[in-house]
C-alpha cells in the first residue's frame, strides 16, 4: 500500500516536472524567436542610419569647397569695403568736424542751416521801391516824413499882384523824426522865402502826424501843425497859424498790377493864411487821384482860393517829382492868381510804397 502511494507520488512529481520543463522550454523558445528579429531590426536601423550619416557627410564634404569659396569671396569683399571706408574716413571726418559738432548738445542749428542752403540756379531780381506822384495841391496833408527821411523842393512862381511883376521862387526842406505807424511822426520844415534875395528871410514849420487806421485798402492819418512858428528877415512870407487835418488814402483798383489808382481826400481847419479877411479860422480841403503810375492830378481849396494841379514822377524808382499848379484861381488872396512850378526830391515812408 505504501509502495503504491510512493509510486503514485513519484509519477505525479515527474509529470509536474515534465510539464514545468516543457513550459520553460516553450517560454525560452518564444522569447528567443522574438528577441532575434528585434535585434536584427535594430541592427538594420543602425546600419541604415550609419549609411545615411556617411552619405550626408560625403555630400557635405562634396559641397564644402563651394561654401568655402563663397565665404572666401564674401570675406574678400568685406575687406575691400573696409579698405575703401578707411581711405574715405579722414575726409569724412574732416568735413564732419568742420561743419557739424560731434555732440548733439553743441550743434549750431543756424550754422547748420546756412551750410545746408543751396544757391538757386536763377537768382530772383531784387525789387526796387517805386514812388508815387503827389496828390495834394496847395493844402496840407496829414501824412509826413518819419525818422531818417529828408526832402527838398525848389519852386518858381509868377509875380501875381506882388513883387512888382518880378518872378521869384523859394526853397523848402524838411526832415522827419519818429515813426507815424508806431507812435508819432514829427516833420520839421524850413523855407527860404526868396531865391532872388537869398538868405534874407525864412520861416520854420512844424507838423506832428500819426496813422490811426490802416486796414485793407484804406489808410487814415491825422496831423496837427504850426506854420511859421518862427521866422527871420524883414519880408513877411505868410502869417503864423496852427491847423489840424485828416487825410484818407485809398485804392480804387487794389488788384490792378499796373495802376491801383490811389485817391486822397483831405479836410482841415486853421488860422494864419488858411482864413480870409478878419476871420480867425478857415476851412480847407482837397482831393487827388493817381490817373497813371507816374501822374497824379487834383484840386484843393486853401481856405482862401481854389488850386488845381498835376504831379509827375519821371522815373518811378527815383523819388523825384515835378509839380505844376495854378494857385488861387479865384483871385481871392492878396497875392492873386499865380502859377507855380516845383521840383522836389524825397518821399514819405508813411505812404504806401
C-alpha positions as a LaTeX table, in Angstrom:
\begin{tabular}{lrrr}
\hline
Residue & $x$ (\AA) & $y$ (\AA) & $z$ (\AA) \\
\hline
Unk1 & 0.00 & 0.00 & 0.00 \\
Unk2 & 2.78 & 2.38 & 0.92 \\
Unk3 & 4.69 & 1.38 & $-2.18$ \\
Unk4 & 1.73 & 2.19 & $-4.33$ \\
Unk5 & 1.38 & 5.68 & $-2.79$ \\
Unk6 & 5.07 & 6.31 & $-3.29$ \\
Unk7 & 4.95 & 5.39 & $-6.93$ \\
Unk8 & 1.89 & 7.45 & $-7.45$ \\
Unk9 & 3.58 & 10.46 & $-5.84$ \\
Unk10 & 6.71 & 9.92 & $-7.91$ \\
Unk11 & 4.69 & 9.81 & $-11.09$ \\
Unk12 & 2.96 & 12.97 & $-10.11$ \\
Unk13 & 6.26 & 14.73 & $-9.49$ \\
Unk14 & 7.73 & 13.53 & $-12.76$ \\
Unk15 & 4.62 & 14.63 & $-14.57$ \\
Unk16 & 4.80 & 18.06 & $-12.89$ \\
Unk17 & 8.48 & 18.29 & $-13.72$ \\
Unk18 & 7.78 & 17.35 & $-17.30$ \\
Unk19 & 5.06 & 19.94 & $-17.62$ \\
Unk20 & 7.25 & 22.62 & $-15.95$ \\
Unk21 & 10.20 & 21.70 & $-18.13$ \\
Unk22 & 8.04 & 21.85 & $-21.21$ \\
Unk23 & 6.60 & 25.23 & $-20.24$ \\
Unk24 & 10.03 & 26.65 & $-19.51$ \\
Unk25 & 11.31 & 25.34 & $-22.83$ \\
Unk26 & 8.38 & 26.93 & $-24.67$ \\
Unk27 & 8.88 & 30.28 & $-22.95$ \\
Unk28 & 12.60 & 30.23 & $-23.74$ \\
Unk29 & 11.95 & 29.33 & $-27.36$ \\
Unk30 & 9.36 & 32.03 & $-27.96$ \\
Unk31 & 11.49 & 34.63 & $-26.26$ \\
Unk32 & 14.49 & 33.74 & $-28.38$ \\
Unk33 & 12.42 & 33.98 & $-31.54$ \\
Unk34 & 11.03 & 37.47 & $-30.63$ \\
Unk35 & 14.37 & 38.86 & $-29.48$ \\
Unk36 & 16.23 & 37.78 & $-32.58$ \\
Unk37 & 14.08 & 39.77 & $-35.13$ \\
Unk38 & 14.13 & 42.87 & $-32.87$ \\
Unk39 & 17.89 & 42.72 & $-32.63$ \\
Unk40 & 18.04 & 42.19 & $-36.35$ \\
Unk41 & 15.72 & 45.19 & $-36.89$ \\
Unk42 & 17.78 & 47.37 & $-34.54$ \\
Unk43 & 20.91 & 46.33 & $-36.36$ \\
Unk44 & 19.29 & 47.14 & $-39.69$ \\
Unk45 & 18.15 & 50.57 & $-38.48$ \\
Unk46 & 21.56 & 51.26 & $-37.06$ \\
Unk47 & 23.17 & 50.24 & $-40.30$ \\
Unk48 & 20.73 & 52.46 & $-42.29$ \\
Unk49 & 21.40 & 55.43 & $-40.04$ \\
Unk50 & 25.12 & 54.91 & $-40.34$ \\
Unk51 & 24.77 & 54.70 & $-44.09$ \\
Unk52 & 22.71 & 57.92 & $-44.26$ \\
Unk53 & 25.19 & 59.68 & $-41.98$ \\
Unk54 & 28.05 & 58.59 & $-44.16$ \\
Unk55 & 26.11 & 59.72 & $-47.26$ \\
Unk56 & 25.30 & 63.14 & $-45.75$ \\
Unk57 & 28.86 & 63.56 & $-44.61$ \\
Unk58 & 30.05 & 62.68 & $-48.06$ \\
Unk59 & 27.62 & 65.21 & $-49.60$ \\
Unk60 & 28.71 & 67.89 & $-47.16$ \\
Unk61 & 32.31 & 67.12 & $-47.95$ \\
Unk62 & 31.45 & 67.41 & $-51.63$ \\
Unk63 & 29.71 & 70.83 & $-51.17$ \\
Unk64 & 32.17 & 72.18 & $-48.62$ \\
Unk65 & 34.61 & 73.51 & $-51.24$ \\
Unk66 & 31.77 & 75.56 & $-52.80$ \\
Unk67 & 30.77 & 77.02 & $-49.43$ \\
Unk68 & 34.38 & 77.76 & $-48.63$ \\
Unk69 & 34.74 & 79.56 & $-51.92$ \\
Unk70 & 31.61 & 81.70 & $-51.29$ \\
Unk71 & 32.72 & 82.56 & $-47.77$ \\
Unk72 & 36.17 & 83.45 & $-49.05$ \\
Unk73 & 34.68 & 85.77 & $-51.69$ \\
Unk74 & 32.46 & 87.45 & $-49.04$ \\
Unk75 & 35.42 & 87.99 & $-46.78$ \\
Unk76 & 37.44 & 89.47 & $-49.61$ \\
Unk77 & 34.57 & 91.87 & $-50.50$ \\
Unk78 & 34.28 & 92.89 & $-46.85$ \\
Unk79 & 37.99 & 93.58 & $-46.67$ \\
Unk80 & 37.83 & 95.71 & $-49.83$ \\
Unk81 & 34.87 & 97.70 & $-48.43$ \\
Unk82 & 36.68 & 98.24 & $-45.14$ \\
Unk83 & 39.72 & 99.43 & $-47.06$ \\
Unk84 & 37.64 & 101.95 & $-49.00$ \\
Unk85 & 35.99 & 103.19 & $-45.81$ \\
Unk86 & 39.38 & 103.66 & $-44.17$ \\
Unk87 & 40.56 & 105.66 & $-47.19$ \\
Unk88 & 37.49 & 107.92 & $-47.14$ \\
Unk89 & 37.26 & 108.23 & $-43.37$ \\
Unk90 & 39.80 & 111.08 & $-42.93$ \\
Unk91 & 37.98 & 113.23 & $-45.49$ \\
Unk92 & 34.56 & 112.49 & $-44.00$ \\
Unk93 & 35.90 & 113.11 & $-40.51$ \\
Unk94 & 37.39 & 116.42 & $-41.58$ \\
Unk95 & 34.15 & 117.52 & $-43.17$ \\
Unk96 & 32.17 & 116.44 & $-40.15$ \\
Unk97 & 34.48 & 118.18 & $-37.74$ \\
Unk98 & 34.40 & 121.44 & $-39.72$ \\
Unk99 & 30.66 & 121.71 & $-40.14$ \\
Unk100 & 28.81 & 119.57 & $-37.57$ \\
Unk101 & 29.91 & 119.16 & $-33.94$ \\
Unk102 & 30.25 & 115.64 & $-32.60$ \\
Unk103 & 27.97 & 116.33 & $-29.67$ \\
Unk104 & 24.29 & 116.90 & $-30.41$ \\
Unk105 & 24.07 & 119.28 & $-27.49$ \\
Unk106 & 26.58 & 121.63 & $-29.11$ \\
Unk107 & 25.07 & 121.67 & $-32.63$ \\
Unk108 & 24.80 & 125.19 & $-34.02$ \\
Unk109 & 21.44 & 125.00 & $-35.79$ \\
Unk110 & 21.87 & 128.34 & $-37.52$ \\
Unk111 & 25.27 & 127.39 & $-38.92$ \\
Unk112 & 23.92 & 124.01 & $-39.96$ \\
Unk113 & 21.02 & 125.72 & $-41.73$ \\
Unk114 & 23.41 & 128.01 & $-43.56$ \\
Unk115 & 25.63 & 125.09 & $-44.55$ \\
Unk116 & 22.64 & 123.25 & $-45.99$ \\
Unk117 & 21.42 & 126.19 & $-48.06$ \\
Unk118 & 21.64 & 125.65 & $-51.80$ \\
Unk119 & 22.28 & 128.56 & $-54.09$ \\
Unk120 & 19.38 & 129.00 & $-56.54$ \\
Unk121 & 20.18 & 128.34 & $-60.16$ \\
Unk122 & 18.43 & 131.57 & $-61.12$ \\
Unk123 & 18.59 & 134.39 & $-58.61$ \\
Unk124 & 15.46 & 136.48 & $-58.33$ \\
Unk125 & 15.94 & 140.08 & $-59.29$ \\
Unk126 & 15.71 & 142.46 & $-56.35$ \\
Unk127 & 12.52 & 144.51 & $-56.37$ \\
Unk128 & 13.17 & 148.23 & $-56.20$ \\
Unk129 & 10.83 & 150.61 & $-54.45$ \\
Unk130 & 8.67 & 152.71 & $-56.72$ \\
Unk131 & 7.43 & 156.21 & $-55.88$ \\
Unk132 & 4.01 & 157.71 & $-56.48$ \\
Unk133 & 3.13 & 161.21 & $-57.65$ \\
Unk134 & 1.79 & 163.76 & $-55.15$ \\
Unk135 & $-1.95$ & 164.18 & $-54.68$ \\
Unk136 & $-2.08$ & 167.38 & $-52.56$ \\
Unk137 & $-2.01$ & 170.82 & $-54.17$ \\
Unk138 & $-1.77$ & 173.92 & $-52.02$ \\
Unk139 & $-3.26$ & 172.28 & $-48.91$ \\
Unk140 & $-1.60$ & 170.39 & $-46.05$ \\
Unk141 & $-1.65$ & 166.58 & $-45.85$ \\
Unk142 & $-1.83$ & 164.51 & $-42.68$ \\
Unk143 & 0.95 & 162.28 & $-43.99$ \\
Unk144 & 4.52 & 163.36 & $-43.39$ \\
Unk145 & 8.15 & 162.38 & $-43.05$ \\
Unk146 & 9.32 & 159.92 & $-40.41$ \\
Unk147 & 12.72 & 159.13 & $-38.92$ \\
Unk148 & 15.64 & 159.50 & $-41.32$ \\
Unk149 & 13.66 & 160.94 & $-44.22$ \\
Unk150 & 14.67 & 164.14 & $-45.90$ \\
Unk151 & 13.16 & 166.15 & $-48.74$ \\
Unk152 & 13.99 & 169.32 & $-50.60$ \\
Unk153 & 11.89 & 171.39 & $-53.02$ \\
Unk154 & 12.67 & 174.33 & $-55.26$ \\
Unk155 & 9.74 & 176.39 & $-56.55$ \\
Unk156 & 9.36 & 179.21 & $-59.02$ \\
Unk157 & 6.22 & 181.37 & $-59.23$ \\
Unk158 & 4.83 & 184.19 & $-61.29$ \\
Unk159 & 4.56 & 187.62 & $-59.68$ \\
Unk160 & 0.79 & 187.89 & $-59.31$ \\
Unk161 & $-0.21$ & 191.10 & $-57.57$ \\
Unk162 & 3.00 & 191.42 & $-55.56$ \\
Unk163 & 6.76 & 191.83 & $-56.13$ \\
Unk164 & 6.25 & 194.47 & $-58.80$ \\
Unk165 & 5.88 & 191.85 & $-61.51$ \\
Unk166 & 9.14 & 190.06 & $-60.68$ \\
Unk167 & 9.30 & 186.29 & $-60.89$ \\
Unk168 & 10.74 & 184.72 & $-57.77$ \\
Unk169 & 10.94 & 181.44 & $-56.03$ \\
Unk170 & 11.60 & 179.65 & $-52.75$ \\
Unk171 & 13.42 & 176.62 & $-51.40$ \\
Unk172 & 11.92 & 174.33 & $-48.79$ \\
Unk173 & 13.45 & 171.46 & $-46.86$ \\
Unk174 & 12.06 & 169.03 & $-44.29$ \\
Unk175 & 13.37 & 166.27 & $-42.07$ \\
Unk176 & 11.48 & 163.54 & $-40.24$ \\
Unk177 & 11.65 & 162.21 & $-36.70$ \\
Unk178 & 9.78 & 159.38 & $-35.00$ \\
Unk179 & 7.51 & 156.85 & $-36.71$ \\
Unk180 & 3.93 & 157.69 & $-37.67$ \\
Unk181 & 2.99 & 154.00 & $-37.95$ \\
Unk182 & 4.13 & 153.02 & $-34.46$ \\
Unk183 & 3.62 & 156.11 & $-32.32$ \\
Unk184 & 4.10 & 159.59 & $-33.74$ \\
Unk185 & 5.95 & 161.17 & $-36.62$ \\
Unk186 & 7.39 & 164.69 & $-36.45$ \\
Unk187 & 8.24 & 166.75 & $-39.50$ \\
Unk188 & 10.33 & 169.89 & $-39.21$ \\
Unk189 & 10.36 & 172.23 & $-42.21$ \\
Unk190 & 12.42 & 175.24 & $-43.19$ \\
Unk191 & 11.66 & 177.58 & $-46.11$ \\
Unk192 & 13.86 & 180.19 & $-47.69$ \\
Unk193 & 11.31 & 182.80 & $-48.74$ \\
Unk194 & 13.14 & 184.25 & $-51.72$ \\
Unk195 & 15.68 & 182.94 & $-54.18$ \\
Unk196 & 16.20 & 186.41 & $-55.59$ \\
Unk197 & 17.04 & 187.76 & $-52.12$ \\
Unk198 & 18.60 & 184.51 & $-50.98$ \\
Unk199 & 19.03 & 184.15 & $-47.23$ \\
Unk200 & 17.38 & 187.42 & $-46.27$ \\
Unk201 & 14.24 & 185.80 & $-44.88$ \\
Unk202 & 12.98 & 182.41 & $-43.86$ \\
Unk203 & 10.34 & 180.58 & $-41.81$ \\
Unk204 & 10.10 & 177.36 & $-39.82$ \\
Unk205 & 7.14 & 174.95 & $-39.80$ \\
Unk206 & 6.28 & 172.00 & $-37.59$ \\
Unk207 & 3.87 & 169.09 & $-38.07$ \\
Unk208 & 3.10 & 166.08 & $-35.84$ \\
Unk209 & 1.33 & 163.23 & $-37.64$ \\
Unk210 & 0.12 & 159.71 & $-36.97$ \\
Unk211 & $-1.56$ & 156.90 & $-38.92$ \\
Unk212 & $-4.70$ & 155.97 & $-36.99$ \\
Unk213 & $-6.17$ & 153.39 & $-39.37$ \\
Unk214 & $-4.54$ & 151.01 & $-41.83$ \\
Unk215 & $-6.76$ & 148.13 & $-42.91$ \\
Unk216 & $-7.38$ & 146.62 & $-46.31$ \\
Unk217 & $-7.30$ & 149.30 & $-48.98$ \\
Unk218 & $-7.73$ & 152.30 & $-46.68$ \\
Unk219 & $-5.26$ & 154.37 & $-44.67$ \\
Unk220 & $-6.26$ & 157.27 & $-42.44$ \\
Unk221 & $-3.84$ & 159.76 & $-40.87$ \\
Unk222 & $-4.28$ & 162.80 & $-38.64$ \\
Unk223 & $-1.90$ & 165.69 & $-38.11$ \\
Unk224 & $-1.55$ & 168.95 & $-36.21$ \\
Unk225 & 0.81 & 171.62 & $-37.47$ \\
Unk226 & 2.05 & 175.12 & $-36.89$ \\
Unk227 & 3.09 & 177.14 & $-39.90$ \\
Unk228 & 5.62 & 179.93 & $-39.36$ \\
Unk229 & 6.14 & 179.15 & $-35.69$ \\
Unk230 & 9.43 & 181.01 & $-36.11$ \\
Unk231 & 10.80 & 183.37 & $-38.81$ \\
Unk232 & 13.53 & 185.88 & $-39.56$ \\
Unk233 & 14.03 & 188.75 & $-42.06$ \\
Unk234 & 12.06 & 191.83 & $-42.97$ \\
Unk235 & 9.86 & 190.33 & $-45.66$ \\
Unk236 & 6.85 & 188.51 & $-44.28$ \\
Unk237 & 6.15 & 185.36 & $-46.27$ \\
Unk238 & 2.95 & 184.29 & $-44.58$ \\
Unk239 & 1.26 & 184.84 & $-41.24$ \\
Unk240 & 1.73 & 182.39 & $-38.37$ \\
Unk241 & $-1.07$ & 179.95 & $-37.62$ \\
Unk242 & $-1.87$ & 176.46 & $-36.34$ \\
Unk243 & $-4.03$ & 173.90 & $-38.08$ \\
Unk244 & $-5.36$ & 170.36 & $-37.91$ \\
Unk245 & $-6.04$ & 167.99 & $-40.82$ \\
Unk246 & $-7.32$ & 164.48 & $-41.57$ \\
Unk247 & $-6.30$ & 162.63 & $-44.76$ \\
Unk248 & $-7.55$ & 159.35 & $-46.22$ \\
Unk249 & $-5.65$ & 157.34 & $-48.80$ \\
Unk250 & $-7.48$ & 154.54 & $-50.64$ \\
Unk251 & $-7.08$ & 152.33 & $-53.70$ \\
Unk252 & $-9.83$ & 152.24 & $-56.32$ \\
Unk253 & $-8.25$ & 149.27 & $-58.12$ \\
Unk254 & $-6.22$ & 147.40 & $-55.48$ \\
Unk255 & $-5.74$ & 144.32 & $-57.67$ \\
Unk256 & $-4.56$ & 146.18 & $-60.75$ \\
Unk257 & $-0.87$ & 145.28 & $-61.29$ \\
Unk258 & $-0.20$ & 148.49 & $-63.27$ \\
Unk259 & $-2.15$ & 151.27 & $-61.56$ \\
Unk260 & $-4.04$ & 150.78 & $-58.31$ \\
Unk261 & $-5.47$ & 154.29 & $-58.74$ \\
Unk262 & $-4.91$ & 155.76 & $-55.26$ \\
Unk263 & $-7.28$ & 158.54 & $-54.30$ \\
Unk264 & $-6.64$ & 161.01 & $-51.46$ \\
Unk265 & $-9.07$ & 163.22 & $-49.52$ \\
Unk266 & $-8.01$ & 165.87 & $-47.00$ \\
Unk267 & $-10.04$ & 168.20 & $-44.81$ \\
Unk268 & $-8.90$ & 170.55 & $-42.07$ \\
Unk269 & $-9.16$ & 173.91 & $-40.40$ \\
Unk270 & $-6.70$ & 176.50 & $-39.15$ \\
Unk271 & $-5.66$ & 180.12 & $-38.77$ \\
Unk272 & $-2.93$ & 182.12 & $-40.47$ \\
Unk273 & $-3.12$ & 182.01 & $-44.25$ \\
Unk274 & $-5.99$ & 179.49 & $-44.16$ \\
Unk275 & $-8.50$ & 182.25 & $-43.29$ \\
Unk276 & $-9.93$ & 185.16 & $-45.22$ \\
Unk277 & $-10.08$ & 188.75 & $-44.08$ \\
Unk278 & $-10.64$ & 189.15 & $-40.38$ \\
Unk279 & $-11.82$ & 185.58 & $-39.79$ \\
Unk280 & $-9.97$ & 183.73 & $-37.08$ \\
Unk281 & $-10.29$ & 180.29 & $-38.70$ \\
Unk282 & $-10.63$ & 178.96 & $-42.19$ \\
Unk283 & $-11.60$ & 175.57 & $-43.59$ \\
Unk284 & $-9.55$ & 173.88 & $-46.28$ \\
Unk285 & $-9.65$ & 170.58 & $-48.16$ \\
Unk286 & $-8.58$ & 168.78 & $-51.28$ \\
Unk287 & $-8.84$ & 165.67 & $-53.41$ \\
Unk288 & $-6.29$ & 163.97 & $-55.64$ \\
Unk289 & $-6.27$ & 160.95 & $-57.96$ \\
Unk290 & $-3.44$ & 158.96 & $-59.48$ \\
Unk291 & $-4.53$ & 158.56 & $-63.12$ \\
Unk292 & $-1.29$ & 156.88 & $-64.17$ \\
Unk293 & 1.51 & 155.19 & $-62.21$ \\
Unk294 & 3.58 & 158.34 & $-62.82$ \\
Unk295 & 0.88 & 161.04 & $-62.97$ \\
Unk296 & $-1.43$ & 162.47 & $-60.33$ \\
Unk297 & $-4.00$ & 165.26 & $-60.61$ \\
Unk298 & $-6.12$ & 167.11 & $-58.07$ \\
Unk299 & $-7.65$ & 170.27 & $-56.77$ \\
Unk300 & $-7.94$ & 171.93 & $-53.40$ \\
Unk301 & $-9.45$ & 174.78 & $-51.51$ \\
Unk302 & $-6.83$ & 176.59 & $-49.44$ \\
Unk303 & $-9.37$ & 178.37 & $-47.25$ \\
Unk304 & $-8.89$ & 181.42 & $-49.45$ \\
Unk305 & $-8.76$ & 180.31 & $-53.09$ \\
Unk306 & $-9.05$ & 177.37 & $-55.46$ \\
Unk307 & $-5.93$ & 175.43 & $-56.52$ \\
Unk308 & $-5.60$ & 172.97 & $-59.42$ \\
Unk309 & $-2.50$ & 170.94 & $-60.15$ \\
Unk310 & $-0.76$ & 167.92 & $-61.58$ \\
Unk311 & 2.36 & 166.00 & $-60.50$ \\
Unk312 & 4.70 & 163.79 & $-62.47$ \\
Unk313 & 7.35 & 161.23 & $-61.50$ \\
Unk314 & 9.81 & 160.94 & $-64.43$ \\
Unk315 & 11.49 & 157.75 & $-63.15$ \\
Unk316 & 9.32 & 155.56 & $-60.85$ \\
Unk317 & 12.33 & 154.22 & $-58.91$ \\
Unk318 & 13.69 & 157.71 & $-58.15$ \\
Unk319 & 11.79 & 159.96 & $-55.68$ \\
Unk320 & 11.91 & 162.97 & $-57.99$ \\
Unk321 & 8.59 & 164.78 & $-58.52$ \\
Unk322 & 7.69 & 167.67 & $-60.79$ \\
Unk323 & 4.54 & 169.57 & $-59.85$ \\
Unk324 & 2.71 & 172.29 & $-61.75$ \\
Unk325 & $-0.28$ & 174.11 & $-60.26$ \\
Unk326 & $-2.38$ & 177.19 & $-60.52$ \\
Unk327 & $-2.85$ & 178.78 & $-57.10$ \\
Unk328 & $-5.78$ & 180.96 & $-56.10$ \\
Unk329 & $-7.59$ & 180.68 & $-59.40$ \\
Unk330 & $-10.48$ & 182.53 & $-57.75$ \\
Unk331 & $-8.14$ & 185.52 & $-57.12$ \\
Unk332 & $-9.22$ & 185.99 & $-53.50$ \\
Unk333 & $-5.81$ & 186.34 & $-51.81$ \\
Unk334 & $-3.57$ & 189.40 & $-51.58$ \\
Unk335 & $-1.10$ & 187.85 & $-53.97$ \\
Unk336 & $-3.77$ & 186.93 & $-56.50$ \\
Unk337 & $-3.56$ & 184.15 & $-59.04$ \\
Unk338 & $-0.09$ & 182.70 & $-59.60$ \\
Unk339 & 1.35 & 179.72 & $-61.43$ \\
Unk340 & 3.91 & 177.63 & $-59.59$ \\
Unk341 & 6.38 & 175.03 & $-60.85$ \\
Unk342 & 8.06 & 172.84 & $-58.20$ \\
Unk343 & 10.80 & 170.23 & $-58.43$ \\
Unk344 & 11.12 & 168.07 & $-55.33$ \\
Unk345 & 13.28 & 165.17 & $-54.21$ \\
Unk346 & 12.21 & 162.89 & $-51.35$ \\
Unk347 & 9.24 & 160.83 & $-50.25$ \\
Unk348 & 7.32 & 159.97 & $-47.14$ \\
Unk349 & 7.52 & 156.40 & $-45.81$ \\
Unk350 & 4.10 & 156.75 & $-44.18$ \\
Unk351 & 2.51 & 156.49 & $-47.62$ \\
Unk352 & 2.21 & 153.04 & $-49.27$ \\
Unk353 & 5.15 & 152.04 & $-51.43$ \\
\hline
\end{tabular}
